[in-house]
Amino acid sequence: MAQVTSLSSTGTAAIYLNPVPRTTSLLLSAAAGSSGGVVTLEVTLDDPSTTPAPTITWSPISSGAAMLSSNVTGLLYTVLSPIGGARINSTAIGNATFTLKAHQSVTG
């Protein structure tokens, strides 16, 4: 079952994942009629479920800056190594709503 989060204002929206599965597919999409948004898709290798919780470091894997200007409404990424989380990060959202879906698989 996929996990989902959305972002329609500046800031971040995160999904924390099980760091055990080997493969994670990430789908970043923009709602129909969205315009003017700039987002970055970021992932972390840190496991937020450990105690004490680590300081989570986020690293960009993609920028969705060109998505809306080129009429692309979705980008799909497959991460072949375990990750602890994924998030949308935006400093300028405009009239846009972005959705991030993550689906994990224990088989490669």
N, C-alpha and C positions, 0 to 999 in steps of 0.2 A: 504494500500500500504506500502510495506516495505521500510525502509530507509537503505542505503548502504554506507559503507566506506571501503577503502582498505589501506594496509600498505605494502611497499616493501623496506623500509629502517628503520634504528633505529629511535625511536621517538614515537609519538602517533598519532592516527587518531580517532576522536570522532564523535559521533552522538548525537545531543541534541534532547530530546524527550519531548512530551507533558506529564507533570507529573500527569494529571488527570486520564487517563486510568489505570485500576487496574492490568492488566496482560500484560507483555511484554515477547515475545519470542526472544531470541538472538541466532543466528547461527554464530559460528566462524568456518571458513573453510580455508584450505590451497590449493593453486593452485596445479594442477597436476605437478609432477616433482620438487616440492619445497623440499629443504633440508637445514638443519642447522639453522632453526629459533627458537627463544625462545620468546614467547609472553605471556602476562597476559591480561585477560579480566577483565575490571574494570567497576564499575557503580557508579553513584552519586545520592543522594537523593535531592541535591540542584536543584532549579529551575533557570536556567540561564536567563529566560525571565523576571524575576522580576527587578524592578528599585528601588534602585541601584542594579546592579548585585552582587550576593553574591560571596564570595571566595569559589570556588568549591573544595570540598573534594572528592577524588576518592578512592574507596575501592575495592580491588581485590575480584572477586568471583571465578576465576579459573586461572590456569596456563596451557598454551598450550604447555609446554615444552616436554611432552611425545607424542604429536600428531604426529610429523614427524618421530620420532624413532620407533613408533609402527605402522606406515602406516595408521594411522587414519587421514582422510581428513576433518572431520567435527565434531563439538561438538555442541549440542543444549541444551540451558538452558531456563527455564521458570521462570521468576521472578513474584511472585504472588502479590507483593505490588507495588505501584507507584514508578517510578524512573524518574529522570530528564535527564539522559544521560547514554551512554555506550561508552567505548573506548577500543581500542587495544593499549597496551603499550609494546614496545620492546626495549631491550638493546643490542640484538644481533640478526640480521635478517638473516644472511647468504644468501643463494640463495633461498629465500622464498618470497611468496606474500600471505598475509593473508587478508581475507575479513570478515567484520562483517556486518550482516544484523539484523535489529530490526523490529519487527512487533508488534503493540500494539492493544489491544482489550479492549473495555469498559465493556465487560461482563466477569465474572470470569470464 
